[in-house]
Amino acid sequence: MGLEMLLRDGAGEPCLIEHASNGNQVLHKVQAAEYDMLVMDMNMPGVNGLQLLEKSLELQPSLRILVISVNPEDFFATKCLQSGAMGFISKKADDDELKKALRNVTNGKVYVSENQRNKIARNYFREDSLTNPFQSLSSRELDVTLLLLKGMGVLEVANALDVSQSTASTFKGRIFKKLDVASLLELNQLARRFGLTDDNSALH
């Protein structure tokens, strides 16, 4: 309700707002009707993450998407923008910053936080910056990686993504090979090093 109030305030004019409780509902709605804007969480039940973002844009290429997420901004803001989102904002941001993001995307402008602008500027002038190995993952592989980092096993990943257990196992093997890791512990350490998770994240 708080997000809806901020959205109405940022729109500056009467607007119709609909809700979806999972990614599958989002895709059903986007397929059934035209929308100006989608405000999505990367961690919705069902279809989620970059897959939800990309599938929504396949159905409505002109859809303006703002991603609001607990996932670390340093990595995911760039990834979401590369996948077609018009903005990414952390759930830790204050109301004024969230209203700014909503206003920008509502008006067809890309939103990038000050932190992201500074990072882009720093990286532009750094020739020695390390290549982030997670950038080599496909959107689907990245979604699987996030589930693995939450401590999910292959069967849980398969159920979460609605794929077979063998498919989930194949994704896991491919991810480990691309990232050159041999265990979930190594995956977690690599994720922390490159900002895919924050220091408070831990496997259970």
C-alpha positions, 0 to 999 in steps of 0.5 A: 500500500505504501508503494502504491501511494508513492506511485500515485504521488509520483504519477501526478495524475489519476492512474489505474494500478493492478497487483500481482502476487507472483511472476506468472500472474505478472506475465498473464496480465501483461499478455492480456492488457496494455500497461504503461509501467511495471514495478517488479520485485526480482524475488517474486514466487514463480517466474522471477528475476531477469527471466520475468523482466525479459519475458515481460518485455517480449510481450510488451516491448514498450513497457517501462520497467522499474525493478525494486529489489533487496539484491545488491545494486552494484551488480544487479542495477547494471544487469537489469538495465542491460536486460531492458529495465529503465531503472533499478532501486534498492529496497533500502532507499528512502521514500524520496529516492523511490519517488524520484525513480518512479517519476523518472520511469513514469516520464520515460527516463532511465533512473540510475542512483547516484551510487551507480553513476559514481561506479560507472564513472570510476569503472570508465577510468579504471583499466585494471578493474577485474572482469566480473565472472558472473557477467558471463552467465545467461539470465537463466543461469543467473536466476539459478545462481541466486537460488543456489546462493539462498541455500536451495538444493537441486530439487528446490531449484527445479521446483522454484523454476518449474523445470525438471531436476535433471535440467536444474542439475545441468544448470548447476554444473554449467554455472560451476564450470563457467565460474570455475568453482567446485562447491557452494562455499566457493560460489558464495565466496565468489559472489561476495567478492564480486558484489552478487551478495552482501556481507550479511548473506550466508548459506544455510 
